[in-house]
Amino acid sequence: MKAPIFIYKRPASLDEALALLVDNDGGTQVLAGGQSLLATLNMRLSSPAILVDINRITVLQGIEARDDGIRLGALVRHREVLTSPLVARDVPLLAMALPYVAHMAVRNRGTTCGSLALADPSAEMPAVAVALNARIVLEKKGARRSVTARDFFQGLYQTARDDDEMITEVIFPKADADEAFGFTELSRRHGDFATVGLAIRARKAGGALNDLDVIIFGSEPCPLHSPAAAGISIASNASDKDLTEIAATITADMEPMDNHQGRGETKRAQAATLLRRTLKDMQQRALALEAAQP
Ligand SMILES: Cc1cc2nc3c(=O)[nH]c(=O)nc-3n(C[C@H](O)[C@H](O)[C@H](O)COP(=O)(O)OP(=O)(O)OC[C@H]3O[C@@H](n4cnc5c(N)ncnc54)[C@H](O)[C@@H]3O)c2cc1C
């Protein structure tokens, strides 16, 4: 099928783009990498009257280190994030998750901010943003605000962004030396959207893991930040049985959806297995690091 007819605008400045979004009721949409939007147009799943192509707006480019974290502009492609030494050093969870995002051709054009804006429940970037509580910057004509990722995702494809706002950048906090991270997912084929996945952040103390943030995605309408995980500590000598029990406690928080990728209860069982394995891996890496200390 072909896309429905729309008016195409390609502003050269951010002011011009924001002016095009004034009084928007959803009929005007931003076009970033186009990897999701063009597919929905061609399948006639959406029919915006106006597309605002932001690809010429140079202030939206670039990955940079700031005092408050690593800033990704709205035009930063998945490939740039994946190959950035700055991201690998300062936001390791993002670097761990990127290889799971689609395939090289999609990563060459698709943007991190576009993925946040779309809020697909099976996408990796929203889960990472929630795990690290990244700050998402929203701008409209004459106003700018920032929303934490934990407040941004509100439901199935629902976010805190208003129709007259654009995401202009996202800021990920830099990892502290005592932080540990884990990321994994289950999908039918590598590069497919996740059936269920996990993004984990914790603090290491020797080989123990404390202060856990466990995000489960793919199974819920939007990334689930497990309330139960926050109160859990994993001892350096935690056994497989202990980890199985911890995984069961955390996945009890889930309200998994049935969908074309499987039954909700199957996803809960899959999440528990992934969680046990990932926590074990994080525990072993923390112990190995501890053993390597002089
Ligand atoms: C074959 C295929 C496989 C894929 N697999 C995965 C996968 O495994 N994991 C995954 O996470 N993604 C996957 N994707 C999606 C891909 O990552 C997209 O690039 C991404 O979801 C959207 O980014 P984009 O820049 O292409 O946005 P676009 O397609 O341009 O836009 C998507 C939506 O977000 C809005 N939008 C975009 N940027 C902004 C902004 N700055 N401010 C406000 N609104 C904005 C648009 O208006 C539109 O509604 C896949 C895509 C394809 C085609």
The ligand as a Gaussian input file, in Angstrom:
#p B3LYP/6-31G(d) Opt

LIG

0 1
 C       12.036000      -3.888000      10.651000
 C       12.079000      -3.023000      11.896000
 C       12.478000      -3.615000      13.090000
 C       12.521000      -2.841000      14.244000
 N       12.922000      -3.440000      15.409000
 C       13.001000      -2.700000      16.533000
 C       13.447000      -3.285000      17.750000
 O       13.777000      -4.464000      17.844000
 N       13.475000      -2.487000      18.850000
 C       13.108000      -1.163000      18.801000
 O       13.168000      -0.492000      19.836000
 N       12.710000      -0.594000      17.675000
 C       12.644000      -1.326000      16.535000
 N       12.227000      -0.719000      15.380000
 C       11.816000       0.682000      15.422000
 C       13.004000       1.618000      15.276000
 O       13.856000       1.523000      16.406000
 C       12.507000       3.050000      15.119000
 O       13.538000       3.754000      14.558000
 C       12.082000       3.805000      16.326000
 O       11.113000       3.152000      17.060000
 C       11.489000       5.171000      15.966000
 O       12.496000       6.027000      15.654000
 P       12.468000       6.889000      14.339000
 O       13.531000       7.915000      14.516000
 O       12.565000       6.030000      13.141000
 O       11.039000       7.611000      14.451000
 P        9.932000       7.912000      13.351000
 O        9.543000       6.648000      12.671000
 O       10.334000       9.058000      12.528000
 O        8.754000       8.377000      14.327000
 C        8.074000       7.462000      15.178000
 C        7.014000       8.248000      15.970000
 O        7.650000       9.090000      16.934000
 C        7.362000      10.472000      16.656000
 N        8.613000      11.191000      16.849000
 C        9.829000      10.856000      16.361000
 N       10.765000      11.705000      16.822000
 C       10.125000      12.590000      17.608000
 C       10.560000      13.707000      18.379000
 N       11.840000      14.068000      18.441000
 N        9.625000      14.409000      19.078000
 C        8.319000      14.040000      19.029000
 N        7.856000      12.984000      18.324000
 C        8.751000      12.269000      17.620000
 C        6.828000      10.503000      15.234000
 O        5.961000      11.594000      15.032000
 C        6.153000       9.165000      15.121000
 O        4.883000       9.229000      15.725000
 C       12.161000      -1.461000      14.210000
 C       11.768000      -0.864000      13.003000
 C       11.722000      -1.645000      11.854000
 C       11.308000      -0.996000      10.563000

